[in-house]
Amino acid sequence: MYKQMRIVNIVNSYTLLFLVCFTLPMYTQINNLLLGIFIVFSIFNYLKDRENFSNSFFKNYFPVIAFFFLAVIASLNYDDILNFKELEKYWSFLLIPLAFWMTGGENKKLIKYAFRGLILGCVTTLLICYLNTFYEIIAYNEPWSYIFRWRHLSHRFTEIADTHPAYLGLFICTSTYYLLFKSKQFNTKLRILILSIYFLGMLQLASRVAIFIFILIFFGCIFSIFKKNIKYFIVSLIIFLFSSLIIFSVGSEYLNKRMLSIENIMEDSRFDRLNISYKIFKENILLGTGFEKVDEVRIKKYREYDFDLAAREKYNAHNQFFEYLTINGIVGGIIYAVVLFYLILLSLKRKNHLFLFIIISFFVANLTESMLVRIKGVEYFSIFVSLFLMKTNPKKENLHK
């Protein structure tokens, strides 16, 4: 009996949420397994204590659930109406908010555990990637200056951890904001160590949008320091600029060109591919192509405009708004825009700057990535938006006082 009680105390919704967020930046299968356990645990928690729950599930979480309904519509846009295979990755839009509603725990405590998991998960993911990079440099007898060469940057850097540089970059930005402006869980020395790993890791990821957001966070922090103490402001600014100068001076031509060349940024073919998505939208204005036909239509258009690599790799729109216009038509585009606008207004109304940062940075990242078509993007949005939409049950809160 004692052992059973101890297991229940250790394995609770807070611990499981920590593990889900810890594995979110890395191995997808492990993360999905833990997420499944968290959802099942939440269902059992609901069945055990269902009298303490309100009936406001759809009202509270509609900004997340709306995207699940868009996925259902795109799934029904088939020749065979019974084909729901493409819906698999989008279940998180429904099941994750449902899990938080069923959990019925303390909102602030869940947020703390979620961010602690994400922060440590990002650090662990970067360390896994760096250990692999060091191993490759030693194994292939490469000079250590090769660490900033193309073969150890971006996708090649993150492949070992089964993750995407743009997504990991966004997770790091969110973790950085929380560490600098919200967190009281880490002491100053540990915080500096984590931020140093993040700083180096962001350069290794070479994700331009994520680095742009990361730099804005640091300048916001430096400005807040300036208001308190000008000496700390000057020292912080010098350290940041000096570190950046050293790294880019030893960086490869690939890194410098990708990060510092305006011509390279403007010549990025993903901007040209947006025109393809727009053409597809004009041909399927109301409900889009649906999941069944989107790849076929895109590949055909890519080949018409000589985007052979995009056709071969089946690239998506690399812009979430255009992604919804393509797959769900004007209905998808409007719902996407309305949901983000509503969440921004809600965060301003609640004066929740952390929530506001998460929504705006997610929107900015979606300008060059279709984050809501990948499992990691769907889970990230569903978890952290559901956390901030979640209302703490007074009865549950009183139990923990």
Salt bridges, closest charged atoms under 4 A:
ASP49 OD2 - LYS396 NZ 2.98
GLU106 OE2 - HIS400 ND1 3.46
GLU136 OE1 - HIS152 ND1 3.41
GLU142 OE2 - ARG151 NH1 3.22
GLU142 OE1 - HIS152 NE2 2.80
ASP268 OD2 - ARG208 NH2 2.64
ASP268 OD2 - ARG270 NE 3.30
GLU283 OE2 - LYS301 NZ 2.71
GLU323 OE2 - ARG298 NH2 2.67
GLU369 OE2 - ARG270 NH1 3.39
